[in-house]
Amino acid sequence: MLRTVEAVIDEHGNVRLLEAIQLTAAHKALVTILEDAPDAGVPETALLSEQALAQDWDRPEEDEAWSRNTSDH
């Protein structure tokens, strides 16, 4: 089972979990380091979802729907 737990990593690389967890044995973990303040540019979530959204948006049906919508104004 995958579980996500919020944590803080200090400048020395020490990881402190922000909630108590109970494990029956040692486990591997992946750590994703998040920026404290996002850049003023494109949000990271937009960049990460771009490819998945493109599959849905880049269809003839979508182009037709948007062209009808913009011609109404």
C-alpha positions in Angstrom: 0.0 0.0 0.0 1.3 3.4 -0.9 0.9 6.2 1.6 1.9 9.9 1.4 3.1 11.6 4.6 4.0 15.3 4.8 7.5 16.0 6.1 10.0 18.8 6.4 13.7 18.4 5.4 16.2 20.7 7.0 19.2 22.2 5.4 21.3 19.2 6.5 19.0 16.7 4.9 17.3 15.5 8.1 13.8 14.4 7.5 11.1 15.1 10.1 7.6 13.6 9.5 4.8 16.0 10.4 2.6 13.1 11.6 3.2 10.0 13.6 3.2 6.7 11.6 3.3 3.1 12.6 5.2 0.6 10.5 5.7 -3.2 11.0 9.1 -3.2 9.4 11.6 -0.9 7.6 10.3 0.4 4.3 11.8 2.2 1.3 10.5 5.8 0.6 10.7 8.3 -2.1 11.2 12.0 -1.3 9.9 14.8 -3.4 11.4 18.2 -2.5 8.8 21.0 -3.0 9.7 24.6 -3.5 8.7 26.9 -0.6 7.3 29.5 -2.9 6.3 28.7 -6.5 7.8 30.7 -9.3 5.7 33.5 -10.7 5.6 31.7 -14.0 3.6 28.6 -15.0 2.4 26.6 -12.0 4.2 23.2 -11.7 0.9 21.3 -11.7 0.0 22.8 -15.1 3.3 21.6 -16.5 2.9 18.1 -15.0 -0.7 17.7 -16.4 0.0 19.2 -19.8 0.6 15.9 -21.6 -2.5 14.2 -20.1 -4.7 17.2 -20.9 -3.4 17.5 -24.4 -4.7 14.0 -25.2 -8.2 15.1 -24.3 -8.0 18.7 -25.6 -6.2 18.1 -29.0 -9.2 16.4 -30.6 -11.4 17.6 -33.5 -14.4 17.6 -31.3 -12.8 20.1 -28.9 -11.7 22.4 -31.7 -15.2 22.4 -33.1 -16.7 23.2 -29.7 -14.3 26.0 -29.0 -14.8 27.5 -32.5 -18.6 27.6 -31.9 -18.1 29.1 -28.4 -15.8 31.9 -29.6 -18.0 32.8 -32.6 -21.0 33.5 -30.3 -19.2 36.5 -28.7 
